[in-house]
Amino acid sequence: MKSVWARTLCRLLIVLMVWTPYQVAQAGMIGTDQAAAPSSQADREAVLSFVSRADVAGQLQSMGLDAATAKNRVDAMTDTEVVYLAAKIEQLPAGADTGGIILLILIIAAIWWVWKR
């Protein structure tokens, strides 16, 4: 009986190995502009997504700048400016307040008090 399971398992593994695709790796040299472009493009997309947020667009509107103009200005920025601005955006606080944490602690304390009673 053990040999039937062993043969079945071996056949299954052989089929899975044949079925698994083989990938061929290729190596090549790339230029500095190709290596640096994706990070600046990602930073540019991060800044554009920040500008297109509803709360940011509202603040820009209150200052007299519509979202389309702000997006055009981000597109006109140099890569260095975009990287600097994206780093500043990443350093901003998330905006969470401590009221939610206190409420969570109170709910957990109430559940614990009811459980122990």
Helices and strands as residue ranges (DSSP letters): H 2-19, H 32-51, H 54-62, H 67-76, H 79-91, H 99-116
